[in-house]
Each structure stands twice: as C-alpha cells, then as structure tokens.
Amino acid sequence: MAKRGGFPGGGMPGNMANLMKQAQKMQRQMEEQAKELETKEFSATAGGGAVEVTVSGKREVLRVKLEEEIVDPDDIEMLQDLIVAATNEALRQVEAESSSAMSKLTGGFGGGMPGLF
C-alpha cells in the first residue's frame, strides 16, 4: 500500500525548494522597489497649470503651488476643486508607477489579489 502525504526521503522536492528561493528573491526585489518608489516625487497640475501638487512615493503631499491669478476670494470653491483634482492625479501617478513596478516583478502573478504582496 502506498504511503499518503509527505515526500520521499522526508525533504522538500527540488521544485518546491526552488520555488521558495524564487519567492524570497521576489520579496527582496519588491521591498527594494517599494523603497525606491518612496524616494520619488510625482507632480500633477490642474486649471491649465495654475495649480500644481507634488506628492511623494509614500503618498504624502509635499508641495502645493498656486499661480497668483487662480486665487480669487470670490471663488474659493473652484480653487479647492483644482487642488483636489491635482492631488488625486498625482496620487494616481504613484499608484500607476507602483503597479507597473509590481507587474514587472511578478509577471502579472498576484495582480488583483489584495494582501498577497
């Protein structure tokens, strides 16, 4: 009668050990990629360049630049909307860069699987 479970010789088969090594290497690369992303800055504009927002790869707002002509005390709401639009676009750039880097490392594996990496 054949034994169930386990591997002959009691060890991991070569393919499994190799897979584990590859996973560890991928994890190190992903950590390096995340550190590199954190050092980058992403800028986006709104209102034809009248508002510029710069965020870090850590998704923190670093700078908000406003052209003087966009500051209209009678239309604060428009200025607020432009700042939000520029900030959201800069954050989308961070996300796109992060997704692109991750996809290169994983070859598409794990995409759309929250918490996997």
C-alpha positions as CSV (number, residue, x, y, z in Angstrom):
1,M,0.0,0.0,0.0
2,A,1.4,3.4,-1.0
3,K,2.1,6.0,1.7
4,R,0.0,9.1,1.6
5,G,1.4,12.6,2.2
6,G,4.9,13.6,2.8
7,F,7.8,13.4,0.3
8,P,10.2,10.5,-0.3
9,G,13.3,11.0,1.8
10,G,11.4,13.4,4.1
11,G,12.6,16.6,2.4
12,M,11.1,19.1,0.1
13,P,11.3,18.2,-3.6
14,G,13.7,20.2,-5.6
15,N,11.0,22.1,-7.4
16,M,9.4,23.3,-4.2
17,A,12.8,24.4,-2.7
18,N,13.5,26.3,-6.0
19,L,10.1,27.9,-5.8
20,M,10.7,29.0,-2.2
21,K,14.1,30.6,-3.3
22,Q,12.4,32.4,-6.2
23,A,9.6,33.7,-3.8
24,Q,12.2,35.0,-1.4
25,K,14.1,36.7,-4.2
26,M,10.9,38.3,-5.5
27,Q,10.1,39.5,-2.0
28,R,13.5,41.2,-1.6
29,Q,13.1,42.8,-5.0
30,M,9.6,44.1,-4.1
31,E,11.0,45.6,-0.9
32,E,13.8,47.3,-2.8
33,Q,11.2,48.6,-5.4
34,A,9.0,49.9,-2.6
35,K,11.9,51.8,-1.0
36,E,12.9,53.3,-4.4
37,L,9.3,54.4,-5.0
38,E,9.2,56.2,-1.7
39,T,12.1,58.4,-2.8
40,K,10.4,59.6,-5.9
41,E,8.2,62.6,-6.4
42,F,5.1,62.9,-8.6
43,S,3.6,66.2,-9.7
44,A,0.3,66.9,-11.4
45,T,-1.4,70.1,-12.4
46,A,-5.0,71.4,-12.8
47,G,-6.6,74.5,-14.2
48,G,-4.2,74.7,-17.1
49,G,-1.2,74.6,-14.8
50,A,-2.5,77.2,-12.3
51,V,-2.4,74.6,-9.5
52,E,0.5,72.1,-9.1
53,V,0.6,69.4,-6.4
54,T,3.6,67.3,-5.7
55,V,3.4,64.1,-3.7
56,S,6.0,61.5,-2.6
57,G,6.0,57.8,-3.3
58,K,4.8,57.5,0.3
59,R,1.6,59.2,-0.9
60,E,2.3,62.3,1.2
61,V,1.6,65.8,-0.2
62,L,5.0,67.6,-0.4
63,R,4.1,70.9,-2.1
64,V,1.2,72.9,-3.4
65,K,2.0,75.6,-5.9
66,L,-0.6,78.2,-6.9
67,E,-0.4,80.8,-9.6
68,E,-1.5,84.2,-8.3
69,E,-4.3,84.6,-10.8
70,I,-6.1,81.4,-9.6
71,V,-6.5,82.8,-6.1
72,D,-9.9,84.5,-6.3
73,P,-11.5,85.3,-2.9
74,D,-14.9,85.2,-4.6
75,D,-14.4,81.6,-5.9
76,I,-12.6,79.6,-3.2
77,E,-14.6,76.5,-4.2
78,M,-13.0,76.4,-7.6
79,L,-9.5,76.6,-6.1
80,Q,-10.4,73.9,-3.7
81,D,-11.6,71.7,-6.5
82,L,-8.5,72.3,-8.6
83,I,-6.3,71.3,-5.6
84,V,-8.2,68.1,-5.1
85,A,-8.0,67.3,-8.8
86,A,-4.3,67.9,-9.0
87,T,-3.7,65.9,-5.8
88,N,-5.8,62.9,-7.0
89,E,-3.9,62.9,-10.3
90,A,-0.5,62.9,-8.6
91,L,-1.7,60.0,-6.4
92,R,-2.9,58.1,-9.4
93,Q,0.7,58.5,-10.9
94,V,2.1,57.0,-7.7
95,E,-0.3,54.1,-8.0
96,A,0.4,53.6,-11.7
97,E,4.2,53.5,-11.0
98,S,3.7,51.1,-8.1
99,S,1.5,48.8,-10.2
100,S,3.9,48.9,-13.1
101,A,6.9,48.0,-11.0
102,M,5.0,45.2,-9.2
103,S,3.8,43.8,-12.5
104,K,7.4,43.7,-13.8
105,L,8.5,41.7,-10.8
106,T,5.6,39.3,-10.6
107,G,5.0,39.0,-14.4
108,G,1.3,39.6,-13.7
109,F,1.2,36.9,-11.0
110,G,-0.7,38.1,-7.9
111,G,-2.3,41.1,-9.6
112,G,-5.7,42.0,-8.1
113,M,-5.1,39.8,-5.1
114,P,-5.0,42.2,-2.1
115,G,-2.7,41.3,0.6
116,L,-0.7,38.8,-1.5
117,F,2.3,41.1,-1.6
